[in-house]
Amino acid sequence: MSPIIRPPHLEPGAQVRVVAASGPVDQERFAAGLQALEGRYDLCFEAAGLYAREGFLAGNDEHRLEALNAAIADAECRAVFLARGGYGLLRILAQVDGKALLEHPKPIVGFSDVTALLAACSQAGVAAVHGPMISQFAALPLEDREALFRLLENPEPGILLTGLEAVVTGVSRGPLLGGNLEVLSRLLGTPLQPQFKGAVLFLEEVGELPYRVDRLLTHFELAGVLSQISGVVIGDFTDCDEVENEIVQHPTTREVLVERLGRLPVPVVLGGTFGHGERNTALPYGTLVHLDATNGTLVALEGAVS
């Protein structure tokens, strides 16, 4: 099994801190997300700080970093939920308190811009959860809400994704690492780049045109990432096929993904129900999984929590 620390599991009613560490929070969507949680956990936050706004950020860097580190260091807090994504975590990532996370391990939950923070958790040696944020929660189907609760409350391994479409058949196993393609690319070559050797890489994206997706995947190839991994799981690539210039005939994003990743000598699958689309199935981050491209399944070999 992997050496990563799996934080203690949650019980219903557990205290959870909510932090806005990226972009400004839409109060209406956030309120709907709180209502959709239906009192599952004791959600703690300061509204004045949570709704702060400074340009495209949820308050200045000092404010966001202080709130995030306070939540991480809080011994009574059992998990940290991010309010929304957007942009901003990269600006404060180097100052996130990894030592406090090791002293008080707890699952950090988010995706999109939060990919940077999940990667930092894996570097610190603590498992995290790639999953819906509060502002997205109300729009998700019940099965995705339950998938998040199950991942946070049940330490047992189990099936994560089914019905995956094989691009390259085969089976593999390794720690599950990845997230948003664009955000993850910004960590390549930095001290906070995840350790991709032997990992099952999962990717999602929103709003990047096919040639940009190609460029990002080429960056991963040139950085040596695609030669180190043991498998690839592709989720939603939402709004990535909009026509920018009708004179240029773009391939579709799907065609780009198949062409760039179909040459790899490891299992590759499409159709993961995670990302910015209508579904966002929660996934463990940094823990061991088994990918069976032939049968279209991704299975957790250990829980995200203990």
C-alpha positions in Angstrom: 0.0 0.0 0.0 1.1 3.6 -0.5 3.0 5.4 2.3 0.6 8.5 2.1 -1.2 9.5 5.3 -4.9 8.8 5.1 -6.7 11.3 7.4 -9.3 10.0 9.9 -12.7 9.5 8.4 -15.6 11.8 9.1 -18.9 11.0 10.9 -22.1 12.9 10.0 -22.2 16.1 12.0 -18.4 16.5 12.0 -17.0 20.0 12.0 -15.8 21.1 8.6 -14.2 24.5 7.8 -15.1 26.2 4.5 -12.5 28.5 2.9 -12.5 30.7 -0.2 -8.9 30.5 -1.3 -9.4 31.3 -5.0 -12.0 33.5 -6.7 -14.9 35.5 -5.3 -17.8 33.5 -4.0 -21.3 33.8 -5.5 -23.5 34.1 -2.5 -26.6 32.6 -4.1 -24.8 29.5 -5.4 -23.0 29.1 -2.1 -26.3 29.3 -0.2 -27.8 26.7 -2.5 -24.8 24.4 -1.9 -25.2 24.8 1.9 -28.8 23.8 1.6 -28.1 20.8 -0.6 -25.7 19.5 2.1 -28.8 19.2 4.3 -26.9 19.5 7.6 -24.6 16.5 6.8 -21.7 18.3 8.5 -21.2 21.3 10.8 -20.0 23.8 8.3 -18.0 26.6 9.9 -17.1 29.8 8.1 -17.0 33.6 8.6 -19.4 35.1 6.1 -17.5 38.5 6.0 -14.3 36.8 5.1 -15.8 34.2 2.8 -17.5 36.8 0.6 -14.5 39.2 0.4 -13.6 40.3 -3.1 -10.5 41.9 -4.5 -10.5 41.9 -8.3 -10.6 38.3 -9.5 -9.7 37.0 -6.0 -11.7 36.3 -2.8 -9.7 38.9 -0.9 -6.0 39.6 -0.9 -3.4 36.9 -0.7 -2.7 37.5 3.0 -6.4 37.1 3.9 -6.9 33.9 1.8 -3.7 32.3 3.1 -4.5 33.1 6.7 -8.0 31.6 6.4 -6.7 28.4 4.7 -3.8 27.9 7.1 -6.1 28.5 10.1 -8.4 25.8 8.8 -5.6 23.4 8.2 -4.1 24.0 11.7 -7.5 23.7 13.5 -7.3 20.4 15.5 -11.1 20.3 15.9 -11.7 20.6 12.1 -12.1 17.3 10.4 -12.0 18.4 6.8 -11.6 21.6 4.7 -14.1 22.3 1.9 -13.3 24.9 -0.7 -16.1 27.3 -1.4 -15.4 27.6 -5.2 -12.6 27.6 -7.7 -11.7 30.4 -10.1 -8.1 31.5 -9.7 -5.8 32.4 -6.9 -4.3 29.3 -5.1 -1.1 29.4 -7.1 -0.4 32.8 -5.6 -0.3 31.5 -2.1 0.6 27.8 -2.6 4.2 28.0 -1.5 3.1 29.4 1.9 0.5 26.7 2.7 1.3 25.1 6.0 2.3 21.5 5.1 3.7 20.9 8.5 0.3 21.7 10.2 -1.4 19.4 7.7 0.9 16.6 8.8 0.3 17.4 12.5 -3.5 17.6 12.0 -4.2 15.5 8.8 -7.6 16.1 7.3 -9.1 15.7 3.8 -9.1 18.9 1.7 -11.9 18.8 -0.8 -12.1 20.7 -4.1 -11.2 20.6 -7.8 -10.4 23.0 -10.7 -8.1 25.7 -9.3 -7.9 23.6 -6.1 -5.9 21.1 -8.2 -2.8 23.1 -7.1 -3.7 22.6 -3.4 -4.5 18.9 -3.8 -1.1 18.5 -5.5 0.6 20.2 -2.5 -1.2 17.8 -0.2 0.2 14.9 -2.1 3.7 16.4 -1.8 3.2 16.9 1.9 2.2 13.2 2.1 -1.5 13.5 3.0 -4.4 12.2 0.9 -7.0 14.6 -0.3 -10.3 14.5 -2.3 -10.8 15.8 -5.8 -14.5 16.6 -5.6 -17.3 19.2 -5.7 -17.0 22.5 -4.0 -19.8 24.1 -2.0 -20.9 26.4 -4.9 -21.2 23.4 -7.3 -22.9 21.1 -4.8 -26.6 22.0 -5.4 -26.3 21.4 -9.2 -25.0 17.8 -8.8 -27.1 14.6 -8.9 -27.7 12.8 -5.7 -25.3 10.0 -6.6 -22.4 12.5 -6.8 -23.3 13.9 -3.4 -23.4 10.4 -1.9 -20.1 9.6 -3.6 -18.4 12.5 -1.7 -19.9 11.4 1.6 -18.9 7.9 1.0 -15.3 8.9 0.2 -15.1 11.0 3.4 -16.8 8.6 5.8 -15.9 5.1 4.6 -12.3 4.0 4.8 -12.9 0.9 2.7 -11.7 0.5 -0.9 -14.3 0.3 -3.6 -15.4 1.1 -7.2 -14.9 4.7 -8.2 -15.8 4.9 -11.9 -17.4 2.4 -14.3 -18.4 2.5 -18.0 -15.0 4.0 -19.0 -14.1 3.8 -22.7 -10.8 2.3 -23.6 -8.4 4.2 -25.9 -5.5 1.8 -24.9 -6.5 -1.4 -23.2 -4.8 -3.0 -20.3 -4.6 -2.8 -16.5 -2.4 -0.8 -14.1 -2.2 0.4 -10.6 -0.6 3.4 -8.8 -1.4 6.5 -6.8 -4.2 8.6 -8.4 -2.9 12.1 -9.2 -4.0 14.8 -11.5 -6.9 17.3 -11.8 -7.4 20.3 -14.0 -5.0 20.1 -17.0 -4.2 23.8 -17.2 -3.6 24.3 -13.5 -1.6 21.1 -13.1 0.6 22.2 -16.0 1.7 25.3 -14.0 3.3 23.1 -11.4 5.6 21.3 -13.8 9.2 22.0 -13.1 8.4 23.5 -9.7 9.1 22.1 -6.3 5.3 21.5 -5.9 5.1 19.2 -9.0 3.5 15.9 -7.9 5.7 12.8 -8.1 4.2 11.2 -11.2 6.3 8.1 -11.4 4.0 5.1 -11.5 0.9 7.3 -11.0 -2.5 6.9 -12.6 -3.0 10.4 -14.1 -6.5 11.8 -14.2 -7.4 15.0 -16.1 -10.3 17.3 -16.8 -10.6 20.8 -18.3 -13.0 23.6 -19.2 -12.8 26.2 -21.9 -9.6 25.3 -23.6 -9.7 25.0 -27.4 -8.4 21.7 -29.0 -5.1 23.2 -30.0 -4.5 24.5 -26.5 -5.3 21.0 -25.1 -2.8 19.6 -27.6 -0.2 22.2 -26.4 -0.8 21.3 -22.7 -0.5 17.6 -23.4 2.7 18.2 -25.4 4.0 20.1 -22.4 3.4 17.1 -20.2 5.2 14.9 -22.7 8.2 17.3 -23.0 8.3 17.5 -19.1 8.7 13.7 -19.0 5.4 13.1 -17.2 3.7 10.9 -19.9 6.7 8.5 -19.9 6.5 8.0 -16.1 2.8 7.3 -15.5 1.1 3.9 -15.4 -2.3 4.9 -16.8 -4.6 7.8 -17.8 -8.2 8.6 -16.9 -9.9 11.4 -18.8 -13.0 13.2 -17.4 -15.0 16.0 -18.8 -13.4 18.5 -21.2 -16.3 21.0 -21.0 -16.8 23.8 -23.5 -13.5 22.9 -25.2 -14.8 22.6 -28.8 -16.1 26.2 -29.4 -15.0 27.5 -32.8 -12.5 30.4 -32.5 -11.7 30.8 -36.2 -14.0 29.1 -38.8 -11.3 29.3 -41.4 -9.1 26.9 -39.4 -10.6 23.4 -39.3 -9.9 22.3 -35.7 -9.9 18.6 -34.7 -12.3 18.0 -31.8 -11.0 17.8 -28.3 -11.8 14.1 -28.2 -9.7 13.6 -31.4 -6.8 15.5 -29.8 -7.0 13.4 -26.6 -7.1 10.1 -28.6 -4.3 11.1 -30.9 -2.0 12.4 -28.1 -2.7 9.7 -25.5 -3.5 6.8 -27.7 0.2 6.3 -28.5 1.1 5.7 -24.8 2.1 2.2 -23.8 -0.2 2.3 -20.7 -4.0 1.9 -20.2 -5.9 5.1 -21.3 -9.6 5.6 -20.8 -12.2 8.3 -21.6 -15.5 9.0 -20.0 -14.7 9.7 -16.4 -17.7 11.4 -14.7 -15.7 14.2 -13.0 -14.9 17.8 -13.9 -16.9 20.9 -14.9 -19.8 19.1 -16.5 -23.1 17.9 -15.2 -21.3 15.2 -13.1 -18.4 15.4 -10.6 -17.8 12.1 -8.9 -15.4 12.5 -6.0 -12.0 10.8 -6.3 -9.3 10.1 -3.8 -6.1 12.0 -4.4 -2.8 10.4 -3.8 -4.0 6.9 -2.8 -3.7 3.7 -4.7 -6.1 2.7 -7.4 -6.5 0.0 -10.0 -7.3 0.9 -13.6 -8.8 -1.7 -15.8 -9.2 -0.1 -19.2 -10.4 -3.4 -20.8 -13.4 -3.6 -18.5 -13.8 0.2 -18.1 -13.4 0.5 -14.3 -11.3 2.5 -11.8 -11.2 1.0 -8.3 -9.8 2.4 -5.1 -7.4 -0.1 -3.5 -7.5 2.0 -0.3 -9.8 4.6 1.1 -9.1 8.4 1.0 -9.5 8.2 4.8 -8.6 5.8 7.5 
